[in-house]
Amino acid sequence: MVTLRDGRSVLIRPVQPSDAPALAEAIQSADADTIRRRYLGGHPQITPGLLNFLTNVDYASRFALVAVEPASRRGVAIARYEPAEQDGIADVAIAVTPGWRDNGLATELLRMLAQAASERGIRTFTGTYLAENRPVTALINTADEPAEQVTSHGIAKFSVALPPPDPGP
């Protein structure tokens, strides 16, 4: 359970196959701006195969977290990483519903996702986003290590090193 800057709390947990119907509803009901920012275009075709891919992860090379509002049990955000072509590198993506933005949720999801990735041998996160998406730029700039960013034709690509895993007590 995490308390956000605005005082609301969310439960953050790994995605589960049983999340597929709620994820389908969230994608179908997402506003056009959210879809454009997340998918760099239009709504994806929601198929059983896509939902299976998004909700069945191995929790190592593929990992995803969902943020759930406790009272309604509705998902309000999802964050994931998927393996890139090189070992130790993963593509990262985060989507937060509009009413839950600007309160630190994406930052917390990214922090937790980076910790999980680092513990599983991932050394670098990469991603692609619309260059005009200032909240993503700000989020990337919160990383412990400076991000490398390249922008071309309105699309930004970034790469950021993850901190080493916490050795614990």
C-alpha positions, 0 to 999 in steps of 0.5 A, a space after each residue: 500500500 502506497 500513500 500518494 502526495 494527494 493523500 490517496 492510497 493505492 495498492 501496488 501489486 504484480 499483474 495477474 492473469 485475472 486482471 485481463 478483463 479489467 485491463 481490457 476495459 481500461 484500454 477500451 475506455 481510455 481517453 484519446 490522449 492517453 491512448 495516443 501517449 501510451 501507444 503513439 497512435 490509436 487504440 490497439 486491437 484488444 484480443 484474447 492474445 493481447 490480454 494474455 500477453 499483457 497479463 501473463 508474465 514470468 516475473 523475471 524477464 517480463 514483469 508488470 505492476 498494477 496500481 489498484 484503488 482499494 475501495 473500488 478495486 479498480 486499476 488506476 495504473 500499470 507499469 511494465 518492462 519487457 526484454 529488449 534485444 540485448 541481455 540486461 536491457 528492458 523496455 519500460 512503459 507506464 500508463 496512469 489514468 487521468 484522475 490519478 496523474 500528477 501525484 507521484 504514482 508514476 514515479 512510485 511505479 517506476 521506482 518499484 519496477 526499477 528495483 524489481 528489474 535490478 534484482 532480476 539482472 536488468 541493468 538498463 531501461 529503454 523506452 519510446 514516447 512522444 517528445 511533447 509528453 513533458 510528464 514522461 520527460 520529467 519522470 525520466 529525469 528523476 532517475 538516479 543516473 542521467 538518461 540518454 535521450 534522442 529525439 527525432 520527428 517528435 519521437 523521443 527514445 531514452 536509455 537510463 542505467 538502473 541502480 544496482 540491487 540493494 544488498 539488504 541488511 
